[in-house]
Amino acid sequence: MEKTDRQILDAILQLVTVNTTELTSFRSEFNEFKAEMNEFRNKTDKRLGNLETNARQSNQKLGNIEKQMVAIGYELKDDVKQLKTRVSALESEVFS
């Protein structure tokens, strides 16, 4: 049985309609996925920025603490040196 031109055109039109519907559905799903990925990227960028800021602030605080500890170390060293001098002077007085 030979198909008429009309039947062939109807079959082509039906395939085009089905493919167009599937393509529209795919585009819609793809656009939703793309929007979700963009939202994820934006949230991730924000979180990474916050982590970077927190790490920088922590490094600054640790640097300040380190400077204070070094200063305290020098002060203690000077105090010990002065105490040794005083003890030596007292020993000299006591034993002379």
MMTF fields as JSON, N, C-alpha, C and O atoms, coordinates in Angstrom:
{
  "mmtfVersion": "1.0.0",
  "mmtfProducer": "UNKNOWN",
  "numBonds": 383,
  "numAtoms": 384,
  "numGroups": 96,
  "numChains": 1,
  "numModels": 1,
  "chainsPerModel": [1],
  "groupsPerChain": [96],
  "chainIdList": ["A"],
  "bondAtomList": [4, 2, 8, 6, 12, 10, 16, 14, 20, 18, 24, 22, 28, 26, 32, 30, 36, 34, 40, 38, 44, 42, 48, 46, 52, 50, 56, 54, 60, 58, 64, 62, 68, 66, 72, 70, 76, 74, 80, 78, 84, 82, 88, 86, 92, 90, 96, 94, 100, 98, 104, 102, 108, 106, 112, 110, 116, 114, 120, 118, 124, 122, 128, 126, 132, 130, 136, 134, 140, 138, 144, 142, 148, 146, 152, 150, 156, 154, 160, 158, 164, 162, 168, 166, 172, 170, 176, 174, 180, 178, 184, 182, 188, 186, 192, 190, 196, 194, 200, 198, 204, 202, 208, 206, 212, 210, 216, 214, 220, 218, 224, 222, 228, 226, 232, 230, 236, 234, 240, 238, 244, 242, 248, 246, 252, 250, 256, 254, 260, 258, 264, 262, 268, 266, 272, 270, 276, 274, 280, 278, 284, 282, 288, 286, 292, 290, 296, 294, 300, 298, 304, 302, 308, 306, 312, 310, 316, 314, 320, 318, 324, 322, 328, 326, 332, 330, 336, 334, 340, 338, 344, 342, 348, 346, 352, 350, 356, 354, 360, 358, 364, 362, 368, 366, 372, 370, 376, 374, 380, 378],
  "bondOrderList": [1, 1, 1, 1, 1, 1, 1, 1, 1, 1, 1, 1, 1, 1, 1, 1, 1, 1, 1, 1, 1, 1, 1, 1, 1, 1, 1, 1, 1, 1, 1, 1, 1, 1, 1, 1, 1, 1, 1, 1, 1, 1, 1, 1, 1, 1, 1, 1, 1, 1, 1, 1, 1, 1, 1, 1, 1, 1, 1, 1, 1, 1, 1, 1, 1, 1, 1, 1, 1, 1, 1, 1, 1, 1, 1, 1, 1, 1, 1, 1, 1, 1, 1, 1, 1, 1, 1, 1, 1, 1, 1, 1, 1, 1, 1],
  "groupList": [{"groupName": "MET", "atomNameList": ["N", "CA", "C", "O"], "elementList": ["N", "C", "C", "O"], "formalChargeList": [0, 0, 0, 0], "bondAtomList": [1, 0, 2, 1, 3, 2], "bondOrderList": [1, 1, 2], "singleLetterCode": "M", "chemCompType": "L-PEPTIDE LINKING"}, {"groupName": "GLU", "atomNameList": ["N", "CA", "C", "O"], "elementList": ["N", "C", "C", "O"], "formalChargeList": [0, 0, 0, 0], "bondAtomList": [1, 0, 2, 1, 3, 2], "bondOrderList": [1, 1, 2], "singleLetterCode": "E", "chemCompType": "L-PEPTIDE LINKING"}, {"groupName": "LYS", "atomNameList": ["N", "CA", "C", "O"], "elementList": ["N", "C", "C", "O"], "formalChargeList": [0, 0, 0, 0], "bondAtomList": [1, 0, 2, 1, 3, 2], "bondOrderList": [1, 1, 2], "singleLetterCode": "K", "chemCompType": "L-PEPTIDE LINKING"}, {"groupName": "THR", "atomNameList": ["N", "CA", "C", "O"], "elementList": ["N", "C", "C", "O"], "formalChargeList": [0, 0, 0, 0], "bondAtomList": [1, 0, 2, 1, 3, 2], "bondOrderList": [1, 1, 2], "singleLetterCode": "T", "chemCompType": "L-PEPTIDE LINKING"}, {"groupName": "ASP", "atomNameList": ["N", "CA", "C", "O"], "elementList": ["N", "C", "C", "O"], "formalChargeList": [0, 0, 0, 0], "bondAtomList": [1, 0, 2, 1, 3, 2], "bondOrderList": [1, 1, 2], "singleLetterCode": "D", "chemCompType": "L-PEPTIDE LINKING"}, {"groupName": "ARG", "atomNameList": ["N", "CA", "C", "O"], "elementList": ["N", "C", "C", "O"], "formalChargeList": [0, 0, 0, 0], "bondAtomList": [1, 0, 2, 1, 3, 2], "bondOrderList": [1, 1, 2], "singleLetterCode": "R", "chemCompType": "L-PEPTIDE LINKING"}, {"groupName": "GLN", "atomNameList": ["N", "CA", "C", "O"], "elementList": ["N", "C", "C", "O"], "formalChargeList": [0, 0, 0, 0], "bondAtomList": [1, 0, 2, 1, 3, 2], "bondOrderList": [1, 1, 2], "singleLetterCode": "Q", "chemCompType": "L-PEPTIDE LINKING"}, {"groupName": "ILE", "atomNameList": ["N", "CA", "C", "O"], "elementList": ["N", "C", "C", "O"], "formalChargeList": [0, 0, 0, 0], "bondAtomList": [1, 0, 2, 1, 3, 2], "bondOrderList": [1, 1, 2], "singleLetterCode": "I", "chemCompType": "L-PEPTIDE LINKING"}, {"groupName": "LEU", "atomNameList": ["N", "CA", "C", "O"], "elementList": ["N", "C", "C", "O"], "formalChargeList": [0, 0, 0, 0], "bondAtomList": [1, 0, 2, 1, 3, 2], "bondOrderList": [1, 1, 2], "singleLetterCode": "L", "chemCompType": "L-PEPTIDE LINKING"}, {"groupName": "ALA", "atomNameList": ["N", "CA", "C", "O"], "elementList": ["N", "C", "C", "O"], "formalChargeList": [0, 0, 0, 0], "bondAtomList": [1, 0, 2, 1, 3, 2], "bondOrderList": [1, 1, 2], "singleLetterCode": "A", "chemCompType": "L-PEPTIDE LINKING"}, {"groupName": "VAL", "atomNameList": ["N", "CA", "C", "O"], "elementList": ["N", "C", "C", "O"], "formalChargeList": [0, 0, 0, 0], "bondAtomList": [1, 0, 2, 1, 3, 2], "bondOrderList": [1, 1, 2], "singleLetterCode": "V", "chemCompType": "L-PEPTIDE LINKING"}, {"groupName": "ASN", "atomNameList": ["N", "CA", "C", "O"], "elementList": ["N", "C", "C", "O"], "formalChargeList": [0, 0, 0, 0], "bondAtomList": [1, 0, 2, 1, 3, 2], "bondOrderList": [1, 1, 2], "singleLetterCode": "N", "chemCompType": "L-PEPTIDE LINKING"}, {"groupName": "SER", "atomNameList": ["N", "CA", "C", "O"], "elementList": ["N", "C", "C", "O"], "formalChargeList": [0, 0, 0, 0], "bondAtomList": [1, 0, 2, 1, 3, 2], "bondOrderList": [1, 1, 2], "singleLetterCode": "S", "chemCompType": "L-PEPTIDE LINKING"}, {"groupName": "PHE", "atomNameList": ["N", "CA", "C", "O"], "elementList": ["N", "C", "C", "O"], "formalChargeList": [0, 0, 0, 0], "bondAtomList": [1, 0, 2, 1, 3, 2], "bondOrderList": [1, 1, 2], "singleLetterCode": "F", "chemCompType": "L-PEPTIDE LINKING"}, {"groupName": "GLY", "atomNameList": ["N", "CA", "C", "O"], "elementList": ["N", "C", "C", "O"], "formalChargeList": [0, 0, 0, 0], "bondAtomList": [1, 0, 2, 1, 3, 2], "bondOrderList": [1, 1, 2], "singleLetterCode": "G", "chemCompType": "PEPTIDE LINKING"}, {"groupName": "TYR", "atomNameList": ["N", "CA", "C", "O"], "elementList": ["N", "C", "C", "O"], "formalChargeList": [0, 0, 0, 0], "bondAtomList": [1, 0, 2, 1, 3, 2], "bondOrderList": [1, 1, 2], "singleLetterCode": "Y", "chemCompType": "L-PEPTIDE LINKING"}],
  "groupTypeList": [0, 1, 2, 3, 4, 5, 6, 7, 8, 4, 9, 7, 8, 6, 8, 10, 3, 10, 11, 3, 3, 1, 8, 3, 12, 13, 5, 12, 1, 13, 11, 1, 13, 2, 9, 1, 0, 11, 1, 13, 5, 11, 2, 3, 4, 2, 5, 8, 14, 11, 8, 1, 3, 11, 9, 5, 6, 12, 11, 6, 2, 8, 14, 11, 7, 1, 2, 6, 0, 10, 9, 7, 14, 15, 1, 8, 2, 4, 4, 10, 2, 6, 8, 2, 3, 5, 10, 12, 9, 8, 1, 12, 1, 10, 13, 12],
  "groupIdList": [1, 2, 3, 4, 5, 6, 7, 8, 9, 10, 11, 12, 13, 14, 15, 16, 17, 18, 19, 20, 21, 22, 23, 24, 25, 26, 27, 28, 29, 30, 31, 32, 33, 34, 35, 36, 37, 38, 39, 40, 41, 42, 43, 44, 45, 46, 47, 48, 49, 50, 51, 52, 53, 54, 55, 56, 57, 58, 59, 60, 61, 62, 63, 64, 65, 66, 67, 68, 69, 70, 71, 72, 73, 74, 75, 76, 77, 78, 79, 80, 81, 82, 83, 84, 85, 86, 87, 88, 89, 90, 91, 92, 93, 94, 95, 96],
  "secStructList": [7, 7, 7, 7, 2, 2, 2, 2, 2, 2, 2, 2, 2, 2, 2, 2, 2, 2, 2, 2, 2, 2, 2, 2, 2, 2, 2, 2, 2, 2, 2, 2, 2, 2, 2, 2, 2, 2, 2, 2, 2, 2, 2, 2, 2, 2, 2, 2, 2, 2, 2, 2, 2, 2, 2, 2, 2, 2, 2, 2, 2, 2, 2, 2, 2, 2, 2, 2, 2, 2, 2, 2, 2, 2, 2, 2, 2, 2, 2, 2, 2, 2, 2, 2, 2, 2, 2, 2, 2, 2, 2, 2, 2, 2, 2, 7],
  "xCoordList": [0.849, 0.0, 0.887, 1.731, 0.676, 1.486, 0.846, -0.366, 1.724, 1.201, 1.051, 1.813, 0.043, -0.169, 0.712, 1.225, 0.865, 1.657, 1.08, 1.809, -0.223, -0.893, -0.543, -0.277, -0.539, -0.207, 1.252, 1.57, 2.125, 3.551, 3.713, 4.44, 3.041, 3.117, 2.55, 3.103, 1.468, 0.885, 1.863, 2.02, 2.519, 3.487, 4.673, 5.142, 5.154, 6.267, 5.842, 6.592, 4.654, 4.14, 4.005, 4.307, 3.562, 3.422, 4.801, 4.958, 5.8, 7.158, 7.738, 8.38, 7.517, 8.015, 7.359, 8.022, 6.063, 5.349, 5.885, 6.107, 6.094, 6.621, 8.023, 8.336, 8.879, 10.257, 10.29, 11.114, 9.412, 9.358, 8.93, 9.484, 7.955, 7.498, 8.622, 8.858, 9.314, 10.439, 11.557, 12.162, 11.827, 12.881, 12.502, 13.35, 11.25, 10.779, 10.907, 11.334, 10.535, 10.648, 12.109, 12.444, 12.979, 14.407, 14.969, 15.722, 14.608, 15.085, 14.649, 15.423, 13.403, 12.876, 13.661, 14.063, 13.874, 14.641, 16.081, 16.649, 16.665, 18.042, 18.137, 19.069, 17.172, 17.185, 17.03, 17.66, 16.196, 16.066, 17.386, 17.822, 18.009, 19.305, 20.351, 21.118, 20.371, 21.325, 21.111, 22.077, 19.857, 19.545, 20.0, 20.55, 19.772, 20.216, 21.734, 22.266, 22.425, 23.891, 24.434, 25.423, 23.788, 24.197, 23.977, 24.811, 22.848, 22.566, 23.602, 24.093, 23.927, 24.95, 26.301, 26.993, 26.676, 27.942, 27.975, 28.973, 26.878, 26.829, 26.954, 27.687, 26.224, 26.31, 27.712, 28.249, 28.299, 29.643, 30.663, 31.538, 30.55, 31.458, 31.351, 32.357, 30.125, 29.905, 30.533, 31.208, 30.296, 30.85, 32.373, 33.023, 32.942, 34.399, 34.958, 36.015, 34.238, 34.659, 34.636, 35.546, 33.593, 33.509, 34.635, 35.238, 34.92, 36.017, 37.355, 38.19, 37.544, 38.776, 38.924, 40.0, 37.842, 37.863, 38.169, 38.985, 37.513, 37.746, 39.193, 39.809, 39.727, 41.113, 42.071, 43.031, 41.816, 42.664, 42.619, 43.651, 41.407, 41.262, 41.961, 42.61, 41.837, 42.503, 44.014, 44.706, 44.528, 45.968, 46.441, 47.505, 45.649, 46.008, 46.018, 46.931, 45.002, 44.939, 46.113, 46.729, 46.43, 47.57, 48.876, 49.764, 48.986, 50.181, 50.32, 51.418, 49.21, 49.236, 49.606, 50.388, 49.038, 49.363, 50.838, 51.497, 51.355, 52.774, 53.663, 54.652, 53.319, 54.102, 54.072, 55.092, 52.886, 52.765, 53.597, 54.244, 53.584, 54.355, 55.858, 56.591, 56.3, 57.715, 58.079, 59.127, 57.202, 57.462, 57.513, 58.381, 56.586, 56.572, 57.851, 58.43, 58.29, 59.534, 60.725, 61.548, 60.818, 61.912, 61.814, 62.82, 60.586, 60.398, 60.805, 61.471, 60.406, 60.783, 62.298, 62.887, 62.908, 64.367, 65.044, 65.998, 64.531, 65.089, 64.851, 65.732, 63.639, 63.327, 64.256, 64.761, 64.48, 65.371, 66.791, 67.476, 67.216, 68.562, 68.686, 69.691, 67.636, 67.655, 67.635, 68.343, 66.82, 66.77, 68.114, 68.544, 68.785, 70.11, 71.097, 71.925, 70.993, 71.881, 71.601, 72.535, 70.327, 69.964, 70.404, 70.907, 70.209, 70.618, 72.139, 72.642, 72.856, 74.314, 74.739, 75.665, 74.046, 74.371, 74.066, 74.851, 72.939, 72.587, 73.588, 74.01, 73.963, 74.953, 76.282, 76.947, 76.652, 77.898, 77.836, 78.812, 76.682, 76.541, 76.559, 77.178, 75.873, 75.751, 77.096, 77.47, 77.814, 79.019, 80.28, 81.388, 80.136, 81.345, 81.606, 82.595],
  "yCoordList": [-1.177, 0.0, 1.23, 1.42, 2.023, 3.216, 4.38, 4.594, 5.135, 6.268, 7.469, 7.67, 8.253, 9.472, 10.578, 10.494, 11.591, 12.744, 13.336, 13.8, 13.309, 13.86, 13.029, 13.595, 11.721, 10.854, 11.042, 11.046, 11.198, 11.428, 12.76, 12.847, 13.786, 15.105, 15.059, 15.679, 14.339, 14.189, 13.486, 13.885, 12.436, 11.704, 12.605, 12.587, 13.383, 14.311, 15.367, 15.685, 15.903, 16.919, 16.357, 17.046, 15.132, 14.499, 14.324, 14.595, 13.877, 13.727, 15.07, 15.166, 16.102, 17.447, 17.937, 18.531, 17.693, 18.13, 17.403, 18.028, 16.102, 15.325, 15.802, 16.019, 15.969, 16.413, 17.818, 18.11, 18.691, 20.062, 20.054, 20.795, 19.227, 19.116, 18.594, 19.116, 17.563, 17.013, 18.031, 18.152, 18.768, 19.782, 20.896, 21.371, 21.312, 22.348, 21.86, 22.604, 20.612, 20.037, 19.968, 20.299, 19.536, 19.456, 20.832, 20.991, 21.828, 23.198, 23.694, 24.314, 23.411, 23.837, 23.183, 23.854, 21.879, 21.169, 21.675, 21.844, 21.914, 22.414, 23.792, 24.063, 24.662, 26.004, 25.948, 26.727, 25.031, 24.851, 24.388, 24.893, 23.422, 22.912, 24.022, 24.175, 24.783, 25.889, 26.918, 27.414, 27.233, 28.183, 27.637, 28.376, 26.338, 25.721, 25.764, 26.04, 25.492, 25.507, 26.925, 27.11, 27.908, 29.3, 29.71, 30.392, 29.288, 29.577, 28.898, 29.499, 27.651, 26.918, 27.624, 27.779, 28.051, 28.762, 30.057, 30.365, 30.807, 32.067, 31.841, 32.554, 30.831, 30.527, 30.052, 30.43, 29.221, 28.709, 29.841, 29.903, 30.733, 31.884, 32.74, 33.206, 32.94, 33.748, 33.063, 33.704, 31.742, 31.006, 31.001, 31.171, 30.807, 30.816, 32.199, 32.319, 33.235, 34.597, 34.811, 35.42, 34.308, 34.419, 33.649, 34.131, 32.443, 31.651, 32.364, 32.373, 32.956, 33.693, 34.862, 35.089, 35.595, 36.738, 36.272, 36.876, 35.2, 34.68, 34.206, 34.435, 33.554, 33.081, 34.271, 34.238, 35.305, 36.508, 37.168, 37.561, 37.289, 37.891, 37.044, 37.587, 35.729, 34.839, 34.981, 35.014, 35.065, 35.243, 36.566, 36.626, 37.613, 38.904, 38.82, 39.331, 38.177, 38.036, 37.214, 37.565, 36.119, 35.29, 36.061, 35.925, 36.867, 37.7, 38.682, 38.889, 39.288, 40.229, 39.514, 40.028, 38.323, 37.547, 37.182, 37.255, 36.79, 36.424, 37.614, 37.457, 38.798, 40.0, 40.276, 40.621, 40.119, 40.341, 39.331, 39.683, 38.074, 37.034, 37.316, 37.125, 37.763, 38.107, 39.268, 39.255, 40.269, 41.418, 40.978, 41.417, 40.113, 39.602, 38.82, 38.925, 38.031, 37.26, 38.175, 37.896, 39.265, 40.215, 40.868, 41.048, 41.216, 41.813, 40.84, 41.226, 39.578, 38.572, 38.377, 38.228, 38.381, 38.233, 39.388, 39.185, 40.603, 41.766, 41.668, 41.982, 41.224, 41.066, 40.044, 40.277, 38.915, 37.88, 38.438, 38.185, 39.181, 39.771, 40.732, 40.73, 41.559, 42.486, 41.729, 42.095, 40.671, 39.885, 39.23, 39.185, 38.72, 38.117, 39.153, 38.866, 40.361, 41.434, 41.763, 41.947, 41.84, 42.143, 41.018, 41.279, 39.748, 38.627, 38.639, 38.385, 38.934, 39.001, 40.096, 39.913, 41.259, 42.356, 41.966, 42.263, 41.304, 40.88, 39.833, 39.882, 38.897, 37.892, 38.549, 38.146, 39.56, 40.265, 40.934, 40.909, 41.542, 42.199, 41.185, 41.409, 40.075, 39.077, 38.395, 38.181, 38.058, 37.282, 38.148, 37.613, 39.436, 40.244, 40.731, 41.424],
  "zCoordList": [0.0, 0.0, 0.0, 0.875, -0.97, -1.148, -0.398, -0.444, 0.306, 1.079, 0.166, -0.779, 0.485, -0.292, 0.267, 1.382, -0.525, -0.077, 1.204, 2.08, 1.287, 2.476, 3.72, 4.78, 3.602, 4.724, 5.148, 6.337, 4.162, 4.46, 5.187, 6.177, 4.7, 5.349, 6.763, 7.671, 6.955, 8.294, 9.236, 10.389, 8.735, 9.553, 9.907, 11.045, 8.955, 9.211, 10.224, 11.147, 10.054, 10.979, 12.386, 13.36, 12.498, 13.812, 14.457, 15.648, 13.688, 14.224, 14.651, 15.697, 13.85, 14.182, 15.465, 16.315, 15.608, 16.813, 18.042, 19.079, 17.942, 19.064, 19.407, 20.578, 18.386, 18.627, 19.202, 20.069, 18.736, 19.253, 20.716, 21.528, 21.056, 22.446, 23.331, 24.42, 22.858, 23.633, 23.783, 24.848, 22.699, 22.753, 23.725, 24.481, 23.712, 24.635, 26.073, 26.955, 26.297, 27.637, 28.067, 29.205, 27.151, 27.462, 27.777, 28.737, 26.974, 27.214, 28.586, 29.315, 28.92, 30.224, 31.361, 32.311, 31.257, 32.289, 32.343, 33.423, 31.169, 31.123, 31.77, 32.527, 31.473, 32.064, 33.583, 34.299, 34.078, 35.525, 36.133, 37.167, 35.475, 35.95, 35.945, 36.896, 34.873, 34.744, 35.863, 36.443, 36.161, 37.244, 38.589, 39.406, 38.826, 40.085, 40.211, 41.286, 39.119, 39.149, 39.374, 40.083, 38.773, 38.992, 40.445, 41.041, 41.006, 42.416, 43.312, 44.267, 43.001, 43.759, 43.667, 44.673, 42.46, 42.275, 43.09, 43.741, 43.046, 43.783, 45.288, 45.974, 45.797, 47.227, 47.595, 48.636, 46.738, 46.997, 46.984, 47.848, 46.005, 45.943, 47.201, 47.736, 47.663, 48.867, 50.087, 50.892, 50.21, 51.351, 51.315, 52.347, 50.128, 50.007, 50.343, 50.962, 49.928, 50.27, 51.777, 52.337, 52.429, 53.891, 54.562, 55.521, 54.055, 54.621, 54.446, 55.35, 53.278, 53.011, 53.978, 54.532, 54.176, 55.094, 56.514, 57.21, 56.94, 58.289, 58.45, 59.491, 57.435, 57.502, 57.594, 58.364, 56.823, 56.856, 58.228, 58.771, 58.789, 60.116, 61.173, 62.067, 61.082, 62.04, 61.939, 62.957, 60.717, 60.537, 61.152, 61.768, 60.982, 61.569, 63.093, 63.742, 63.659, 65.119, 65.625, 66.632, 64.934, 65.342, 65.225, 66.066, 64.181, 64.033, 65.181, 65.698, 65.58, 66.711, 68.005, 68.805, 68.207, 69.409, 69.415, 70.452, 68.259, 68.162, 68.516, 69.232, 68.02, 68.334, 69.837, 70.433, 70.445, 71.883, 72.659, 73.645, 72.217, 72.907, 72.814, 73.784, 71.66, 71.5, 72.425, 73.07, 72.481, 73.354, 74.814, 75.568, 75.21, 76.592, 76.867, 77.948, 75.877, 76.031, 76.287, 77.158, 75.534, 75.741, 77.129, 77.815, 77.527, 78.848, 79.947, 80.908, 79.807, 80.803, 80.846, 81.917, 79.679, 79.61, 80.354, 81.105, 80.13, 80.835, 82.341, 83.14, 82.72, 84.141, 84.797, 85.895, 84.125, 84.665, 84.797, 85.788, 83.81, 83.855, 85.049, 85.76, 85.254, 86.386, 87.714, 88.651, 87.792, 89.031, 89.318, 90.471, 88.285, 88.484, 89.005, 89.871, 88.462, 88.918, 90.375, 91.156, 90.756, 92.144, 93.085, 94.178, 92.648, 93.486, 93.669, 94.764, 92.598, 92.697, 93.662, 94.453, 93.593, 94.489, 95.927, 96.828, 96.154, 97.513, 98.017, 99.173, 97.159, 97.567, 97.933, 98.887, 97.164, 97.452, 98.807, 99.556, 99.138, 100.431, 101.57, 102.61, 101.356, 102.402, 102.645, 103.798, 101.609, 101.744, 101.831, 101.812, 101.922, 102.037, 103.426, 103.661]
}
